């Protein structure tokens, strides 16, 4: 199969199959794989196999498919809109392909691209939303890998949201003039309150939010997501965090968040660094709070991207309070905090039967005066202690704990970057 740069030899289309017969010839794994794929549609499955394996028979029973338990004959293909030659027998598959063409029915022969009129895609199913990935038979494994990546990016709520959108099309066309007003409604529908409610599985609230949006004909209210960026590796970001980054109008990020993680957001998103390092603050916390409120009032979708987890020494509490006081909608998306990531990297259990059954997160900056804080007392009793931002106070922390009775032989892991 020859290719010209940027030219497809197979053009992707979506064929209507509701209530139509799709014939699959074969009784083994290849036929079962195609049956499962077509079983995601509303087509009428017709399995043609004199001897079908138990897994295929179980699928036929579960899916309510027809089973022709007889030797193959071309007449069994009549009336089908699509045929799959999936017997694993080259001679039989060639015969099926020839019969299908003679009957004018498009045919796909598994693992025999030279016999195929069409190729089946790797499918991401969020019915009625579907994404089909094909390689024209050149790399089925590559197509499956891409399917997995895309599937992880898309919310499970996408299908119900699309169904809800279809129910509003007529009203939107009737009430909103063509152009900016209608475009703004749909942008806000798929990225604003209706989408967020659908994401949470609250479809009745999503419907009500869509009604409010349609009747108000005003820009959607802003939304702030306080997102944990994890310990720095892009593949340790949660799927929800990645989706929000891809939808954000503005990304407000800390200095500790790697550029590679920030770059996972929309290319056209505005990026606002508000980094705070020891002794070097580009913005005070009060200024950051005010910025988030301002962006929310402008109707922006904002990701406030914090290193680690936003609720662990991320000052998210102050930002949430400011947003609550201003009436700005927000959510919190957890991330992998540094203590967990460091422990995983060093293969160190944070709790261990007979050794430590509790854990403390602290900064170590409260070791002042003569009395020990509660966390230090817990450390002496055997708890695992994770000291954040501890570089400048490490010696003082160790000295005070030893002075209070902690054994100098206590195991310590020091992790930086």
VOGU-3710 file (C-alpha; in Angstrom, 3 decimals, decimal comma):
1> xxxxxxxxxx> 0,000/0,000/0,000  1,664/3,211/-1,165  1,222/6,520/0,618  1,597/10,129/-0,395  2,599/12,587/2,331  -0,513/13,814/4,191  -2,845/11,849/1,891  -5,102/9,143/3,324  -5,734/5,977/1,359  -8,703/5,197/3,607
11> xxxxxxxxxx> -11,125/8,007/4,415  -12,788/7,832/7,859  -16,590/7,963/7,901  -19,316/7,029/10,380  -21,841/4,595/8,905  -25,404/4,349/10,196  -25,960/0,780/11,420  -28,976/1,111/13,722  -31,187/-1,914/13,097  -28,960/-3,117/10,241
21> xxxxxxxxxx> -27,363/-6,558/10,034  -23,598/-6,927/10,387  -22,258/-10,396/9,558  -19,179/-11,871/11,224  -17,812/-15,132/9,816  -15,701/-17,047/12,322  -15,952/-18,804/15,646  -12,754/-17,921/17,492  -10,913/-15,008/19,112  -10,823/-12,882/15,940
31> xxxxxxxxxx> -14,592/-13,129/15,543  -15,158/-12,402/19,241  -13,016/-9,242/19,047  -15,059/-7,936/16,109  -18,317/-8,928/17,803  -17,377/-6,958/20,903  -16,487/-3,942/18,762  -19,714/-3,987/16,739  -21,608/-4,828/19,918  -20,957/-1,252/21,059
41> xxxxxxxxxx> -23,348/-0,096/18,317  -27,069/-0,661/17,733  -26,432/-2,970/14,751  -28,007/-6,448/14,600  -25,164/-8,936/14,971  -25,128/-12,058/12,821  -22,486/-14,629/13,821  -21,748/-17,295/11,201  -19,779/-20,200/12,658  -20,367/-23,925/12,440
51> xxxxxxxxxx> -18,154/-24,406/15,502  -18,028/-21,412/17,867  -15,807/-21,257/20,932  -17,472/-20,979/24,372  -16,525/-17,306/24,887  -18,147/-16,360/21,586  -21,266/-18,384/22,395  -21,488/-16,621/25,754  -21,234/-13,241/24,018  -23,931/-14,236/21,499
61> xxxxxxxxxx> -26,276/-15,122/24,353  -25,495/-11,981/26,334  -25,787/-9,626/23,324  -28,864/-11,275/21,809  -27,051/-11,843/18,516  -28,117/-14,298/15,818  -25,986/-17,428/15,415  -25,872/-19,392/12,169  -24,434/-22,691/13,456  -23,810/-24,169/10,027
71> xxxxxxxxxx> -21,074/-24,423/7,433  -20,483/-21,091/5,704  -22,566/-20,274/2,659  -22,701/-16,988/0,736  -26,471/-16,762/1,244  -25,827/-16,128/4,948  -24,388/-12,706/4,049  -27,479/-11,460/2,220  -29,044/-8,348/3,719  -25,963/-7,373/5,719
81> xxxxxxxxxx> -24,543/-3,865/5,378  -21,075/-4,915/6,517  -19,156/-8,203/6,608  -16,180/-9,353/8,664  -14,115/-12,335/7,528  -12,691/-13,428/10,875  -12,312/-17,193/10,661  -8,524/-17,319/10,911  -8,592/-19,590/7,840  -7,023/-17,777/4,883
91> xxxxxxxxxx> -8,880/-19,785/2,245  -12,253/-19,247/3,922  -11,588/-15,552/4,563  -10,735/-15,048/0,870  -13,942/-16,808/-0,114  -16,000/-14,651/2,271  -14,366/-11,474/0,924  -15,079/-12,475/-2,674  -18,718/-13,340/-1,881  -19,254/-10,049/-0,045
101> xxxxxxxxxx> -17,903/-8,037/-2,975  -20,092/-9,968/-5,403  -23,093/-9,042/-3,235  -21,973/-5,403/-3,048  -21,297/-5,515/0,702  -18,178/-3,822/2,178  -15,888/-6,410/3,780  -13,079/-6,434/6,336  -10,774/-9,458/6,542  -8,935/-9,663/9,863
111> xxxxxxxxxx> -5,147/-9,319/9,479  -5,469/-9,379/5,674  -5,413/-5,705/4,631  -5,176/-6,570/0,935  -8,691/-8,068/1,168  -10,246/-5,139/3,058  -12,671/-2,569/1,676  -12,577/-0,810/5,047  -10,588/-0,930/8,280  -12,046/-1,045/11,777
121> xxxxxxxxxx> -10,766/1,667/14,101  -9,608/1,577/17,665  -12,678/3,123/19,254  -13,129/5,523/22,149  -16,802/5,204/23,037  -18,631/7,955/24,899  -21,878/7,385/23,014  -23,107/9,379/21,219  -19,577/10,810/21,092  -17,114/8,493/19,375
131> xxxxxxxxxx> -13,467/8,868/18,445  -12,097/6,420/15,897  -8,355/5,913/15,418  -7,030/4,104/12,367  -3,682/3,326/10,773  -5,007/1,774/7,514  -3,907/-1,576/8,881  -0,291/-0,459/9,214  -0,123/-0,543/13,014  -3,114/-1,895/14,959
141> xxxxxxxxxx> -1,093/-1,925/18,194  -0,244/1,766/17,701  -3,941/2,529/17,219  -4,758/0,743/20,486  -2,033/2,671/22,332  -3,421/5,970/21,042  -6,929/4,869/21,991  -5,770/4,258/25,548  -4,191/7,709/25,819  -7,254/9,489/24,457
151> xxxxxxxxxx> -9,641/7,403/26,552  -7,851/8,465/29,736  -8,138/12,137/28,752  -11,900/12,157/28,227  -14,400/12,380/31,035  -16,885/9,506/31,376  -19,583/12,207/31,540  -18,982/13,269/27,931  -21,744/11,057/26,520  -24,510/12,196/28,904
161> xxxxxxxxxx> -23,411/15,809/28,358  -23,700/15,391/24,571  -27,175/13,871/24,961  -28,183/16,827/27,132  -26,784/19,216/24,520  -28,905/17,595/21,813  -32,031/18,296/23,870  -31,156/22,018/23,929  -30,325/22,474/20,240  -33,834/23,449/19,206
171> xxxxxxxxxx> -34,277/25,936/22,053  -30,868/27,488/21,433  -31,632/27,956/17,734  -35,018/29,483/18,579  -33,938/31,827/21,386  -30,401/32,851/20,439  -29,383/34,714/17,295  -26,914/32,988/15,023  -23,305/34,022/15,627  -21,560/35,122/18,815
181> xxxxxxxxxx> -24,494/34,662/21,207  -25,120/31,084/20,137  -21,415/30,249/20,036  -20,945/31,711/23,521  -23,843/29,636/24,848  -22,361/26,392/23,555  -18,857/27,261/24,760  -20,236/27,959/28,234  -22,450/24,864/28,073  -19,524/22,515/27,419
191> xxxxxxxxxx> -17,056/24,218/29,756  -19,191/25,883/32,423  -21,741/24,909/35,063  -23,669/22,340/32,945  -20,461/20,450/32,157  -19,275/20,558/35,768  -22,595/19,217/37,037  -22,550/16,425/34,449  -18,972/15,590/35,449  -20,228/15,094/39,007
201> xxxxxxxxxx> -23,038/12,828/37,776  -25,692/15,432/38,636  -27,644/15,463/35,371  -30,730/17,222/36,753  -28,518/20,043/38,040  -26,751/20,096/34,663  -30,137/20,524/32,957  -31,106/23,363/35,324  -27,750/25,075/34,793  -28,226/24,852/31,021
211> xxxxxxxxxx> -31,703/26,404/31,317  -30,301/29,256/33,413  -27,511/29,766/30,897  -29,919/29,804/27,972  -32,358/32,243/29,571  -29,743/34,607/30,980  -27,785/34,848/27,718  -24,849/36,197/29,728  -21,294/34,920/30,002  -20,852/31,990/32,368
221> xxxxxxxxxx> -19,496/32,573/35,838  -15,852/31,802/36,346  -14,578/28,633/37,939  -11,330/28,077/39,833  -9,735/24,645/40,161  -7,089/24,307/42,868  -5,031/21,544/41,292  -2,206/19,483/42,722  0,610/19,126/40,184  2,208/16,254/42,068
231> xxxxxxxxxx> 5,940/15,909/42,688  7,006/17,047/39,210  6,726/14,115/36,807  4,122/14,713/34,106  2,812/11,147/34,265  2,045/11,476/37,988  -0,552/14,163/37,260  -4,113/12,888/37,744  -6,362/12,484/34,704  -8,794/15,069/36,101
241> xxxxxxxxxx> -5,959/17,553/36,580  -4,868/17,021/32,983  -8,407/17,548/31,669  -8,769/20,788/33,616  -5,426/22,038/32,303  -6,596/21,341/28,749  -9,777/23,373/29,380  -8,258/26,302/31,297  -8,282/29,885/30,040  -5,675/30,848/32,650
251> xxxxxxxxxx> -3,064/28,792/34,527  -1,840/30,411/37,752  1,177/28,368/38,815  3,780/28,200/41,559  7,523/28,350/40,974  7,968/24,747/42,107  5,746/23,407/39,308  7,969/22,261/36,399  7,512/23,994/33,058  6,764/20,614/31,448
261> xxxxxxxxxx> 3,672/20,241/33,661  2,494/23,804/32,983  2,948/23,115/29,253  0,374/20,319/29,468  -2,318/23,007/29,448  -3,951/24,560/26,409  -1,414/26,217/24,152  -3,388/29,448/24,078  -4,004/29,545/27,835  -2,623/32,562/29,676
271> xxxxxxxxxx> 0,122/31,542/32,117  0,629/33,597/35,249  3,594/32,658/37,488  3,045/33,533/41,142  6,063/31,669/42,464  6,984/31,735/46,114  10,329/30,410/47,247  12,076/30,956/50,550  13,059/34,620/50,648  11,695/35,378/47,167
281> xxxxxxxxxx> 7,969/36,002/46,682  6,771/37,443/43,350  3,278/37,911/44,841  2,016/37,865/48,394  -0,689/35,375/49,331  -3,195/38,220/49,616  -2,342/39,297/46,055  -2,780/35,732/44,790  -6,167/35,502/46,511  -7,252/38,776/44,912
291> xxxxxxxxxx> -6,019/37,622/41,481  -8,065/34,421/41,648  -11,187/36,345/42,650  -10,639/38,847/39,824  -10,208/36,095/37,216  -13,300/34,314/38,508  -15,384/37,475/38,227  -14,203/37,839/34,624  -15,785/34,463/33,859  -12,462/32,710/33,303
301> xxxxxxxxxx> -11,808/28,994/33,743  -8,737/29,028/35,962  -6,369/26,315/37,124  -4,450/27,291/40,243  -1,578/24,848/39,857  0,312/23,956/43,013  3,225/21,613/43,566  2,309/18,365/45,311  -1,154/18,424/46,861  -2,910/21,796/47,263
311> xxxxxxxxxx> -4,113/20,917/50,775  -0,651/20,004/52,108  1,287/23,216/52,874  -0,213/24,720/49,717  -2,158/27,526/51,443  -5,251/26,348/49,624  -7,321/27,064/52,736  -6,749/30,810/52,384  -7,551/30,741/48,674  -10,729/28,718/49,237
321> xxxxxxxxxx> -11,843/31,187/51,920  -11,298/34,141/49,561  -13,234/32,426/46,766  -16,087/31,488/49,112  -16,346/35,053/50,385  -16,484/36,326/46,791  -19,066/33,740/45,705  -16,736/32,213/43,101  -17,221/28,515/42,303  -14,181/26,338/42,898
331> xxxxxxxxxx> -13,063/22,745/43,275  -9,997/20,997/44,661  -8,148/18,321/42,682  -5,676/16,332/44,785  -2,117/15,612/43,751  0,631/13,263/44,879  2,299/15,030/47,797  6,091/15,068/48,089  6,302/12,699/51,054  4,426/9,974/49,198
341> xxxxxxxxxx> 6,436/10,456/46,007  9,769/10,424/47,845  8,805/7,309/49,789  7,809/5,535/46,576  11,054/6,566/44,878  13,144/5,210/47,761  10,834/2,212/48,341  10,313/3,266/51,960  7,039/2,253/53,650  5,569/5,176/55,580
351> xxxxxxxxxx> 3,699/2,836/57,897  4,972/-0,591/58,865  3,418/-3,176/61,138  5,241/-3,212/64,462  7,309/-0,126/63,610  5,057/2,839/62,779  1,281/3,062/62,639  0,894/6,829/62,247  2,298/9,652/60,151  2,844/13,372/60,624
361> xxxxxxxxxx> 3,322/16,153/58,053  5,172/19,201/59,405  7,469/22,016/58,340  9,746/21,866/61,354  9,574/25,655/61,721  7,578/25,442/64,969  10,464/24,054/67,061  10,743/27,240/69,066  10,922/27,780/72,802  11,475/25,144/75,435
371> xxxxxxxxxx> 8,432/22,930/74,845  8,207/20,407/72,011  5,237/20,561/69,603  2,877/17,587/69,502  4,374/16,190/66,281  7,815/15,971/67,880  6,360/13,996/70,769  4,770/11,642/68,242  8,118/11,181/66,495  9,702/10,098/69,749
381> xxxxxxxxxx> 6,873/7,594/70,233  7,548/5,983/66,842  5,442/7,877/64,290  6,795/8,519/60,791  7,444/12,249/60,378  7,698/14,009/57,011  9,408/17,384/57,416  8,589/19,688/54,484  10,729/22,709/53,597  13,250/21,333/56,043
391> xxxxxxxxxx> 16,580/22,123/54,436  17,308/25,227/56,487  16,080/23,715/59,776  17,323/20,118/59,407  20,129/20,427/61,956  17,884/22,157/64,490  15,132/19,545/64,066  17,589/16,667/64,534  19,261/18,282/67,542  16,035/19,062/69,362
401> xxxxxxxxxx> 14,608/15,581/68,789  17,781/13,842/69,987  17,879/16,146/72,995  14,292/15,138/73,780  15,130/11,442/73,709  14,946/10,268/70,090  17,718/7,758/69,334  20,591/9,151/67,218  20,384/5,863/65,275  16,876/6,656/64,017
411> xxxxxxx> 16,692/6,157/60,231  16,330/9,383/58,237  15,853/9,892/54,490  16,853/13,278/53,078  15,302/14,078/49,699  15,843/17,179/47,567  14,597/17,744/44,023
//
